[in-house]
Structures are given as C-alpha cells and as structure tokens.
C-alpha cells in the first residue's frame, strides 16, 4: 500500500497564493490522522512568472507535475498579462492539454448556515456535478484561430467520437458512484446545442449511444440555453450534467452563483493517468493581500484530490480523509462560526481555515505509514 504521496503544488497568481496554505494545512492534519504522508513540492509558475521570465510553466515544473501523484493548483492568470494575440496567459489550459485531463469535474452544493441567492425552499437541496469535456470543443481553437486581416477571426470547434465517448462514460460512472453513496437514483443530463450545430448533433448521438450501455441509469438531454434557465429555476432537479468545453466553462460559473459564489466551487481536471485539483475561482486581483479570500473551494478541491487518489490506489483511508474534510467544512458553516465576505460576513481566509481545522475530526487507523 502506498502511504506517501508526491503532490506537485502550484499556488499561482493572486489569491492562489493565499488560499493554497489553507489546503496544505488541512491536508497535513488529516494526513496525520489517517497515517498517510504528503510530500508537497511547491513551484513558482503562472502569469506573473511569465511577465518576469517569459515563461509561465518551466520544464522543471512540467516534469514534476508529470511524475507527481497529483497536482494541486491555486489560481493563475492576471488581466494585464497577455500574449501577442491579446489573450491572457492561462497555464491551466496548457496542463489540461499536456496531460490529457479531459474530464472537468465541478461539484456544487449548498451548505447549512450559509444563505443562497435563491428564495425557493428547495434551494438547500442543491447537490449535483457538472462534467465538462476539457480538451476539445470550442477550446480546441486556442492558438488555432484563423484571422482574415482585420475583418474577421474564425475559431474552429472540434468534437470527436473518442473524446465525447470517454467524457460521457466518465459521467455515467460518476452518476453510478453517486447513486451508491447517496442512496438515491442517479441521472445523467446531456447539455448541447444539437438543434443548430452539426458538431453538437454528433455529440448528442454519441451521448445516446453511451447511454444505451447503461440502461438502468435515467437520462435526458437539454439545449444549453434552456439548461441555463432551468439551473436557476430548479437546480435541485439535477444529478450529473455532461457538456462540451465552452458550455461547461460558462455553466460552471452559473452554478457556483447558485450556492453563493466561486469561493464555494471546487473542481478537478481528471484524465486516465493524471489529475489536477483547483478552486474554480480566478486570481481575484481586487482583493489580493486583504485576507478576504474564501479558502473553501481550495480546501474542498484538496478533498476531491484525496478521493481521486483513494480510488486510484484502492486506499479507503484517503477517502475517509476526504469525508472528514467535507464534514469539517459543513460543521464550520452550520454552527455559524464563520461567514465569508461574499455572504455578507467578515470571516477572511485565516478565520475560515481555522474553523475548518478546529472541526477536523481525527481517527487513528489504517496502519502505520511506510
């Protein structure tokens, strides 16, 4: 049994540097309780590094990410740092493509003790996952846009059978796992624009073929514009959504708003061999250095990392650690101990982190580390 794990840590830019220590502190504490060790190899990378040195991710960083058991990522990108084509420096996209991290997993849920923007009494039941295909779709156009002088730019969208099949299969497997752990029927909802684009009609065809392999799982499909409406009107009705890259990018911000903001939105970019875990928020230059950043998404992303490592290595102790972290976050908010700034509170990074640490239940089991 592997009991020591090499984690490549990239705090990045802006508040990424402020929320990362929160996740590392939580991982250190839970690691001691489940007898698992984490070796954190921290690296300087990101938009500021690009501005200073002309490169966002050095070969040394990429090599460490490749050999690591997992990548823990803060946030990268700064509005004023851009490439020659006018786009921002976004190293996380480079990592997704380099390591074939095709499944962007964005879980979202409400927490007792925190308000939500929705007044509906069922808003407290929000608990679903958006799975975003992360290597194709419209994002395939990055670096491939075709400029026609100063009159037009054409960006291509790519949908392949292989890429769509694997992310749809990932979504069905996830729905089955959730069905087993949550004790409620699972459902996979496909989100596309098959009524307009041939690429999206192809996507839906492949989704339906994949669904036929899982006859016991409930399925449905929706156009992305209708889904945007339904996610505001009845988000509690969904379990697992699967969609193209750009649609997923947009909808993942929408669903974060449903539970209070990006500070509550963890995520994972998962491939067959590698995985990266990060809060879904950006670098938030407007609050850097003020101690206001909500570390919850970063902490929950670390819990997602433990789940993935646990499944990969058949290590239930890591999964126990993930559940303990989630429970600590739940208790911290449910007891009204802290309320982040985006919820109208005054609890900053340090206060939220300390509250989670104080509720982190420890239990010695699973044997001694090697």
N, C-alpha and C positions, 0 to 999 in steps of 0.2 A: 504494500500500500504506500503510495506516495504521500508523504506527510509534510513536505516542504515545497512551496510553490514560488516560482520566479515570476514576479509581476513587473512589467515594464510600465513605469509611471510617467505620464506626460501632463503636467499641470497646465501648460499652455500660456494663454494670454489672459489679461484682465482678471475677472473674479475666479477664473480657473485656478489660479494660484492661491486663492483664499478659501475655496471650498474643498480642495484636494486634501489638505491636512485633516479636515474633519473625517473624511472617509478613511484615511490611513489610521487615525486614532481608533475608530470603530473597529476596523479590521484587526489591529493589533490586540485590542481587548478580546474580541470574540475568538481570535486565533489561540490565545492562551487558554480559553475555557474549553475549546474543542480539541486541544492538543494538535493544532496544525500551525505550521510556521509559514510566514510570507516574507520572501526576500524582495524588497522594493528597490528597483533600480530606477532612480529618477533622472530625467533628461530635460534639458532646456530645448524647446522647439516651439514653432508657431510663427505668427505674423511678425511679431517684434524681432524674433531671431532672423527672419527674412530681411527685415528692414536694416538690421545691424550687419548681417553677414552675407546676404544674398541667397540664402537657402533656408527653407522652413524646416525641413527634416533632413538631417545629415545621414550619411551612410551608417555611421555608428548607431544612431537612433534606430534606423530601419533594421539593422542587424539584430539589435537587442529585442526589438518588437517581434522579429521572426522567431527567435529562439525562446521567447518568454512563454510561460503557460497561459498568460492572458495579458491584455493591455488595459490599463486604467487611465482614462483620459479626462482632463478637466474641461477646457474650452479653448478654442483657437480662432483667430481672426480679429482684425481691427479695421474699422471702416476706412481709415485713412491710408491703410497699407494695401496697395493694389498692384496687379501685374500690368504688363504692357497693353493687354487687351481691355483694361478697365475693370476687370473682375477682381474680387477680393482674394486674398491668399487664404485658402481653406484646406489645410493639410489633412483634415479628417477624411476628405474625399479621396485624397491620394492613398491613404491607408486602406480605405474600403476597396478600392480597385486593386491595389497591390496584393492584398491578402484574400481577395475574393469574398468579402464579407457581404453576402448577398441578402441576408435577412435583417432588416432594420426592425427591431422589436421595441415597441413603445407601449408599455402597460400604463394604464391610468386608473385611478380610483379616488374616491372621496375618503376623508379621514374625519372621524368623530371629533368634534371640538373645533373644527375649522369651518367657516362659512363657505358657501359656494355661490356663484353668480345666479344660479337657477333657483327660482322660488318654489318649484314643484316639490311636493312632499317626497317623491321618489328619487330626488337628486342624490340622497345619501346612499342609493343603491348602485351608483356608477362604479363599474368594475369590469373593464374589458381591455383588450390588447389590439393595437393596430400593428400589423406586419407589413412593412414597406419593402418592396424589392429595391435593392440599393446599388445595383451595378449596371442596370440598363435604363430603359425608359427615356425620358427627356434628358436626364443627367448624362446619358451617353454622349450628348452633344458637347460636353465640356471639352474645350480645346479643338473641336471639330466644326465649329460654326463657319458657314460659308458666306463671306462678305461680298456683296455686289456693289463695289465702290462705296459711295456714301448714301446709297438709295435703299439698301435692304441688307438684312442678315438672315440667313436661313439656318436654323438649328435642327438637326435630324433627331428623330426618336426611334429607338431600337427595341423591339420586343422579339425575343427568340423563344422557341419551344423549350429548350433546355433551361433557360433562365426562369421562365414562367413556371414550368413544371416543378422545379425544386423549391421555389418560394411558396407555391400553393401547397405542396406536400408538407413543407415546414409548418404552414398554418394549420393544416389538418392534424398533424401530430401534436401541435400545441393545444388545440381545442380538445383533443382526447386527454391530454395531461390535465388540463383544467377541469374537465368533466370528472375525472377520477379524484382530484384533490378537493374540489369544491362541492362535490355531491349534487350537482345539478346538470341537466342536459346541456351539451355543448352545441355551438352553432358557428359555422364559418360563413361570413358575408363577403362576397366579392364586390369590389368597388371599381368601376371602369367608366368609359365613355364609348361603349360599343355601338351606340346609335349613330355616331359621327365618324369615328376613325377606324380604318381597316386594321390598324395595329391593335386597337382595343377590342375589336370583334375577334381577332385572333387570340388575344389574351383570354377573353371570356370562353372561347371554345376549349382552350387548354384547361382553364379552371373547371369547366363542366366535365371534362374527361377525367381530371384528377378526383373530382367529387364522386364520380361513378365508382371509384376504387374504395370509397368509404361510405357504403350505403347506409350505415347506421347513424351517420352524422347529419344533422339538419343543415341545410344550406339555403342561401338565397343570394341574389345579386341586386345591385343598385347602381344607378348612374351617379357620378361623383357630385354633381350639383344637388341632386335630391338627398344624397347622403349628408352633405353639409347642413342642409335644413334639418334632417332627422337627428343628427347628432346634437343639435340644440334643443329640439322638441322632445326627444325620447332616448337619450343616450344609455339609459339603464336597460334598453331592449337588446343591446349587442353584447357579443362574447368575444369573437375573434374576427377582425377585419383584415382582408388582404388586398393590396393595391399596388399600382405602378409607383415608380420612384417619386415623380413630381407630385402626384396626388397625395402620396403618403407624407411628403415633406410639408405640404400645406395643412392637411387634416391633422397631423400630429400637433401642430401649434393650436389648432382649434380645440382639440380635446384637452390639452393642458389648461386652456382657459376655463373649461367646464368645472375644474376642481380647484381653481384659484390662481393658476399661473404656471410659468415654466419652471419655477423653483420646486414644483412638486412632481416633475416629469422626468423619471429616469429613462434610460434606453440602453440597448445593446445592439451592436452590429456583429452579426454572427455568421460564420462560414463553416465549412466542414472541418477545417483544421485549426483555424484561429478565431479569436473573438476580441472585440473591443467594447468597453463599457464606459458610458459617459452620461452626464446630465444633458437633457435635451436643450437647455438654455444656452445662450451665447455668452460672450465675454463681458457684457454689460459695462462698457467704459464709464457710463454716467454715475455708477456707484462704487467704482474701484477705490479701495483704500478707506472706505467709510464703515466697514464692518457690518454692512446691511445685507450682504448676500445670504440667501437662504440655502443651506447646505443639504437640504432634504433630498433633492434629486440626486446629488452626488453620492450620498450615503445609500440610497436605495439602489443606485447603479452598482455599488460595491456588493450589495446583497444579490443582485442579478448575476454578478460575476461568480459568486460562491455557488449559486445554483448551477450555472453552466459548468464550472469546474467539477462540481459534485457529480453531475450526470456523466461528464466525460470520463472521469476516473472511477466511477462507481463508488463514490465516497459519501455516505449518508451524513457523516459528521459535518461536511461543508454545507449540505442542505439544511441541517439543523441550525448551523450558524446563520444562514440566510433568513430562516424563520425567526430566529432570535432578534436579528437586526430589525426586521419588519415590525415585530411586536414592540420593540423599544420605541420605534418611531410612533406607532399607534398610541402607546401609553403616554408618551410625552405630550402629544396634542390632545388626547382625550381628557386628560386631567387638567387641561387649561394652564399647564405650566409655562408654555411658551406660545407666542403667536408671531409669525414672521411679519415683516413690514408690508408685504403685498396684501396681507389680510387685515391691514389697519392696526397691526400690533407694533411692538417696539423691540422684539427679540431679534438680535442680529446673529451673525454666524457663530460666535462663541457661545451664546446662550442656548441656541438650538442644539449645537453639538453636545454641550454639557448635559442638557436634558436627556438626549438620546443615550449618552453614555451612562447616565445615572439609572436608566431603566433597562440597561442591557443585562439580561439575566445570564448568569454563568452556570455551567454544569460540567463537572469533570467526568469525562467518559471517553470512549472511542480509542483507548490505548495511548501509549506514550509515543511522542514523536521520534522518528529515526534520527 
